[in-house]
Amino acid sequence: MWNQIILGNPITAWLTALGLFLGVLVIGKLLFSFGLKHLTKISRATSWRGDDFLVEVLQANTKLLFMGLGIFAALQFLHLSPRVQSYTENLMVVILILQAGLWGHKAVDVWLQWRFAITNVAEQGGSIMTLGLLSFLGKLLLWVVVVLLALDNLGLNITALVASLGIGGVAVALAVQNILGDLFASLSIAIDKPFVIGDFVMVDNLMGTVEHVGLKTTRLRSLDGEQIVFANNDLLQSRVRNYKRMSQRRCAFTFGVTYSTTADQLAHIPTTVEAIIKSQPQVQFGRAHFKSFGESSLDFEVIYFVQSPDYDLYMDVQQAINLLLVRSFEHEGIDFAFPTRTLHVHTT
């Protein structure tokens, strides 16, 4: 029985080949794990980031590596026909190419995470957005190359395939030019960063916080809670106001007092307003002026600057200024104006 020939090889040769295949899988995995553990200790003891990068990449799935090496070892004890031998060797190379693809996939992840590491909260949205887009495109390009190499080793004429894809690609590009426009717009957003995730932006008369920037669309969460979806290409062609990047907020407000206010009181009001505004934290006084004579009021205009883009802070400051103005005017006997009409009745 042991001398029975199967596909040109005795059963003993097949059993030996199987044992070598399984041995490479088990022993190779153990030796690889031992070496990787040793390399990890060395990388932790050095400041060079190259060995850290190597350790993280090698931690990716390695089953295909030992499967390919196991096939190579098994082939050394088998005598196969040239055709079968060629197919088997090609299969081994394809498996090793796929293993290299897995390592490349991991390398792209690790490098992008290092390159766009979040160093502070302000850069978090931009890093997440750029990382997601570049990761997808980098991995897509990597696996296209891996598949083409694998097909080439399987004997397929990839030159004709690439030429066919090129011709077909032109036709597809014409058919999906809007989608491609949005794709390139997403790259422009990732590289130029007119806004990032977490920014509060206004597009035309729509506004909201950026939640997601994808390959085709960008999504905002409005103040009312609904999600607003823009095509990336349309978004870049619009006027985008990014309120998150304001270094300060210019604030203007007006108020009016009654015509019964004396000239001395009118002259003192800008000084009072200035003192109130300067008493607020994170606020810079601009100006306060008696602006105009209204129909039923003497109008004042006030300008100040909040040293923060935070809208809630601005509203807190404005509320505090309003309350202090009311208290101050009550103390000084100044009345705020409101629309009034005097009716004179003439009797004969």
C-alpha positions as CSV (number, residue, x, y, z in Angstrom):
1,M,0.0,0.0,0.0
2,W,2.8,2.4,0.9
3,N,4.3,1.9,-2.6
4,Q,1.1,2.8,-4.4
5,I,1.7,5.5,-6.9
6,I,-0.6,8.6,-7.0
7,L,0.0,11.3,-9.6
8,G,3.5,10.0,-10.1
9,N,4.5,9.8,-6.4
10,P,4.2,7.1,-3.8
11,I,2.0,7.5,-0.8
12,T,5.1,7.9,1.5
13,A,6.2,10.9,-0.6
14,W,2.7,12.4,-0.2
15,L,2.7,11.8,3.5
16,T,6.2,13.3,3.8
17,A,5.1,16.4,1.9
18,L,2.0,16.7,4.1
19,G,4.1,16.4,7.2
20,L,6.5,19.1,6.0
21,F,3.6,21.4,5.1
22,L,2.0,21.0,8.6
23,G,5.4,21.3,10.2
24,V,6.2,24.6,8.5
25,L,2.8,25.9,9.5
26,V,3.3,25.0,13.2
27,I,7.0,25.4,13.7
28,G,7.2,28.4,11.5
29,K,4.4,30.1,13.4
30,L,6.1,29.4,16.8
31,L,9.5,30.6,15.6
32,F,7.9,33.7,14.1
33,S,6.0,34.5,17.3
34,F,9.2,34.0,19.3
35,G,11.2,36.3,17.0
36,L,8.4,38.9,17.0
37,K,8.3,38.9,20.8
38,H,12.0,39.4,20.9
39,L,11.8,42.3,18.3
40,T,9.0,43.9,20.4
41,K,11.3,44.0,23.5
42,I,14.1,45.6,21.4
43,S,11.8,48.2,19.9
44,R,10.6,49.3,23.3
45,A,14.1,49.8,24.5
46,T,15.0,52.1,21.5
47,S,13.8,55.5,20.5
48,W,14.0,54.7,16.8
49,R,10.4,54.5,15.4
50,G,11.4,52.2,12.5
51,D,11.5,49.1,14.6
52,D,8.1,50.0,16.1
53,F,6.7,50.4,12.6
54,L,8.1,46.9,11.7
55,V,6.7,45.3,14.7
56,E,3.2,46.7,14.1
57,V,3.2,45.6,10.4
58,L,4.5,42.1,11.2
59,Q,1.7,41.6,13.7
60,A,-0.8,41.5,10.8
61,N,-2.2,38.1,9.7
62,T,0.7,35.8,8.7
63,K,-1.2,32.6,8.0
64,L,-0.7,33.0,4.2
65,L,3.1,33.4,4.7
66,F,3.5,30.0,6.3
67,M,1.0,28.4,3.9
68,G,3.2,29.6,1.0
69,L,6.4,28.4,2.7
70,G,4.7,25.1,3.5
71,I,3.8,24.5,-0.1
72,F,7.3,25.3,-1.2
73,A,8.7,22.8,1.3
74,A,6.2,20.1,0.3
75,L,7.1,20.5,-3.4
76,Q,10.7,19.5,-2.7
77,F,9.6,15.9,-2.0
78,L,7.2,15.5,-4.9
79,H,7.8,14.8,-8.5
80,L,5.0,16.4,-10.5
81,S,4.4,17.0,-14.1
82,P,5.8,20.3,-15.4
83,R,2.4,21.7,-15.9
84,V,1.2,20.8,-12.3
85,Q,4.5,22.0,-10.9
86,S,4.1,25.3,-12.7
87,Y,0.6,25.7,-11.4
88,T,1.6,24.9,-7.9
89,E,4.5,27.3,-7.9
90,N,2.3,30.0,-9.3
91,L,-0.2,29.4,-6.5
92,M,2.6,29.6,-3.9
93,V,3.7,33.0,-5.4
94,V,0.1,34.3,-5.4
95,I,-0.3,33.3,-1.7
96,L,3.0,35.2,-0.9
97,I,1.8,38.2,-2.9
98,L,-1.5,38.2,-0.9
99,Q,0.5,38.0,2.3
100,A,2.6,41.0,1.2
101,G,-0.7,42.8,0.5
102,L,-1.9,42.1,4.0
103,W,1.4,43.6,5.4
104,G,1.0,46.6,3.0
105,H,-2.6,47.1,4.2
106,K,-1.3,47.2,7.8
107,A,1.6,49.5,6.9
108,V,-0.8,52.0,5.3
109,D,-2.9,52.0,8.5
110,V,0.2,52.5,10.8
111,W,1.9,55.1,8.7
112,L,-1.3,57.2,8.3
113,Q,-2.0,57.0,12.1
114,W,1.5,58.2,12.8
115,R,1.5,60.9,10.1
116,F,-1.9,62.3,11.2
117,A,-1.6,61.6,14.9
118,I,-3.9,63.8,16.9
119,T,-1.7,66.1,18.9
120,N,-4.4,68.4,20.3
121,V,-8.2,68.6,20.4
122,A,-8.3,71.5,17.8
123,E,-6.7,69.2,15.1
124,Q,-8.8,66.1,15.9
125,G,-11.5,66.7,13.3
126,G,-9.1,67.4,10.5
127,S,-6.9,64.4,11.3
128,I,-9.9,62.0,11.4
129,M,-11.2,63.4,8.1
130,T,-7.9,63.2,6.3
131,L,-7.1,59.8,7.8
132,G,-10.3,58.2,6.6
133,L,-10.1,59.5,3.0
134,L,-6.4,58.8,2.4
135,S,-6.7,55.4,4.1
136,F,-9.5,54.3,1.7
137,L,-7.6,55.6,-1.4
138,G,-4.2,54.2,-0.3
139,K,-5.7,50.7,0.4
140,L,-7.6,50.8,-2.9
141,L,-4.5,51.5,-4.9
142,L,-2.5,48.8,-3.0
143,W,-5.0,46.1,-3.6
144,V,-5.4,47.0,-7.3
145,V,-1.6,46.4,-7.6
146,V,-1.8,43.2,-5.6
147,V,-4.6,41.7,-7.7
148,L,-2.9,42.6,-10.9
149,L,0.4,40.9,-9.7
150,A,-1.6,37.9,-8.6
151,L,-3.4,37.6,-12.0
152,D,0.0,38.0,-13.8
153,N,1.5,35.1,-11.9
154,L,-1.6,33.0,-12.7
155,G,-0.8,33.4,-16.4
156,L,-3.3,36.0,-17.3
157,N,-2.1,38.7,-19.8
158,I,-2.6,41.8,-17.6
159,T,-1.3,44.1,-20.4
160,A,-4.4,43.4,-22.4
161,L,-6.5,43.6,-19.2
162,V,-5.0,47.0,-18.3
163,A,-5.5,48.3,-21.8
164,S,-9.1,47.1,-21.8
165,L,-9.7,48.7,-18.4
166,G,-8.2,51.9,-19.7
167,I,-10.6,52.1,-22.6
168,G,-13.5,51.0,-20.4
169,G,-12.4,53.5,-17.8
170,V,-12.8,56.4,-20.1
171,A,-16.4,55.4,-20.9
172,V,-17.1,54.8,-17.2
173,A,-15.6,58.1,-16.3
174,L,-17.8,59.9,-18.8
175,A,-20.9,58.1,-17.4
176,V,-20.0,58.9,-13.7
177,Q,-18.3,62.2,-14.1
178,N,-20.5,63.7,-11.3
179,I,-19.4,61.0,-8.9
180,L,-15.7,61.5,-9.9
181,G,-16.2,65.2,-9.4
182,D,-17.4,64.6,-5.8
183,L,-14.5,62.2,-5.3
184,F,-11.8,64.7,-6.3
185,A,-13.7,67.3,-4.3
186,S,-13.3,65.1,-1.2
187,L,-9.6,64.9,-1.9
188,S,-9.5,68.7,-2.1
189,I,-11.3,69.0,1.2
190,A,-9.0,66.5,2.9
191,I,-5.8,68.3,1.6
192,D,-6.9,72.0,1.7
193,K,-9.1,71.6,4.8
194,P,-11.6,74.5,4.3
195,F,-13.4,72.8,7.2
196,V,-13.0,69.7,9.3
197,I,-15.2,67.4,11.4
198,G,-16.5,69.4,14.3
199,D,-16.5,72.8,12.6
200,F,-19.6,74.9,12.6
201,V,-20.2,76.2,9.0
202,M,-22.8,78.0,7.0
203,V,-23.4,77.2,3.4
204,D,-25.7,79.7,1.7
205,N,-28.6,79.9,4.2
206,L,-28.0,76.5,5.7
207,M,-25.8,76.0,8.8
208,G,-24.7,73.2,11.1
209,T,-21.8,71.2,12.6
210,V,-19.8,69.0,10.2
211,E,-20.4,65.4,11.2
212,H,-18.9,63.4,8.3
213,V,-16.9,64.0,5.2
214,G,-17.1,61.1,2.8
215,L,-16.0,60.3,-0.8
216,K,-19.3,61.6,-2.2
217,T,-21.1,63.7,0.4
218,T,-20.5,65.9,3.4
219,R,-23.1,65.8,6.3
220,L,-23.9,68.6,8.7
221,R,-26.0,68.4,11.8
222,S,-28.2,71.6,12.0
223,L,-29.1,73.5,15.1
224,D,-32.7,72.1,14.8
225,G,-31.3,68.5,14.8
226,E,-31.9,67.4,11.3
227,Q,-29.0,66.2,9.1
228,I,-28.1,68.2,6.0
229,V,-26.3,66.4,3.2
230,F,-24.2,68.2,0.5
231,A,-22.5,66.8,-2.6
232,N,-18.8,67.5,-2.1
233,N,-18.5,69.2,-5.5
234,D,-21.5,71.4,-4.9
235,L,-20.2,72.3,-1.5
236,L,-16.8,73.5,-2.8
237,Q,-18.6,75.7,-5.4
238,S,-20.6,77.4,-2.7
239,R,-19.5,80.1,-0.3
240,V,-18.7,78.4,3.0
241,R,-18.5,80.4,6.2
242,N,-16.5,78.6,8.9
243,Y,-17.5,80.1,12.3
244,K,-15.2,77.6,14.2
245,R,-12.1,79.5,12.9
246,M,-13.2,82.9,14.1
247,S,-10.4,84.4,16.3
248,Q,-12.9,86.8,17.8
249,R,-16.6,87.7,17.4
250,R,-17.6,91.3,16.5
251,C,-20.8,92.1,18.3
252,A,-23.0,95.2,17.7
253,F,-26.2,96.2,19.3
254,T,-28.4,99.3,19.6
255,F,-30.7,100.7,22.1
256,G,-32.8,103.9,22.5
257,V,-33.7,106.2,25.4
258,T,-36.6,108.6,25.6
259,Y,-36.5,112.2,24.4
260,S,-37.0,113.3,28.0
261,T,-33.3,112.3,28.8
262,T,-31.2,115.3,29.6
263,A,-28.1,116.3,27.6
264,D,-25.8,115.5,30.6
265,Q,-27.3,112.0,30.9
266,L,-26.9,111.5,27.1
267,A,-23.2,112.5,27.3
268,H,-22.6,110.1,30.2
269,I,-24.3,107.0,28.7
270,P,-21.3,106.0,26.4
271,T,-19.0,106.2,29.5
272,T,-21.4,104.0,31.4
273,V,-21.6,101.5,28.6
274,E,-17.8,101.3,28.2
275,A,-17.4,100.6,31.9
276,I,-20.0,97.8,31.8
277,I,-18.4,96.1,28.7
278,K,-14.9,96.4,30.1
279,S,-16.0,94.6,33.3
280,Q,-16.8,91.5,31.3
281,P,-14.2,88.7,30.9
282,Q,-12.8,87.9,27.5
283,V,-14.3,91.1,26.0
284,Q,-12.7,94.0,24.3
285,F,-14.5,97.3,24.1
286,G,-14.9,98.9,20.7
287,R,-17.0,102.0,20.8
288,A,-20.3,103.5,22.0
289,H,-21.9,106.5,20.4
290,F,-25.1,108.6,20.4
291,K,-26.0,107.6,16.8
292,S,-29.2,109.2,15.7
293,F,-32.6,110.8,16.5
294,G,-35.2,108.1,16.0
295,E,-39.0,108.6,15.6
296,S,-39.6,107.8,19.3
297,S,-36.1,107.4,20.7
298,L,-32.5,108.7,21.0
299,D,-30.5,105.9,19.5
300,F,-27.1,104.6,20.6
301,E,-24.9,102.1,18.8
302,V,-22.3,99.9,20.7
303,I,-19.5,97.7,19.3
304,Y,-17.5,95.2,21.3
305,F,-15.4,92.1,20.6
306,V,-15.6,88.7,22.3
307,Q,-12.2,87.0,22.3
308,S,-13.7,83.6,21.5
309,P,-15.8,82.1,18.7
310,D,-18.1,80.4,21.2
311,Y,-21.6,81.5,20.5
312,D,-22.8,80.6,24.0
313,L,-20.2,82.8,25.6
314,Y,-21.2,85.7,23.3
315,M,-24.9,85.3,24.5
316,D,-23.8,85.1,28.1
317,V,-21.8,88.4,27.7
318,Q,-24.7,90.1,25.9
319,Q,-27.1,89.1,28.6
320,A,-24.8,90.4,31.4
321,I,-24.4,93.7,29.5
322,N,-28.1,94.1,29.1
323,L,-28.9,93.4,32.7
324,L,-26.2,95.9,33.9
325,L,-27.5,98.5,31.5
326,V,-31.1,98.1,32.9
327,R,-29.8,98.4,36.5
328,S,-27.6,101.4,35.7
329,F,-30.3,103.3,33.9
330,E,-32.8,102.6,36.8
331,H,-30.2,104.1,39.2
332,E,-29.6,107.2,37.0
333,G,-33.3,107.7,36.2
334,I,-33.0,107.1,32.4
335,D,-35.8,105.4,30.6
336,F,-35.5,103.1,27.6
337,A,-37.6,104.2,24.7
338,F,-40.4,102.2,23.0
339,P,-42.6,103.2,20.1
340,T,-45.1,105.8,21.3
341,R,-47.5,108.2,19.6
342,T,-48.9,111.4,21.0
343,L,-52.4,112.4,19.8
344,H,-53.3,116.1,20.1
345,V,-57.1,116.8,20.1
346,H,-58.2,120.2,19.0
347,T,-61.7,121.3,20.1
348,T,-63.6,124.3,18.7
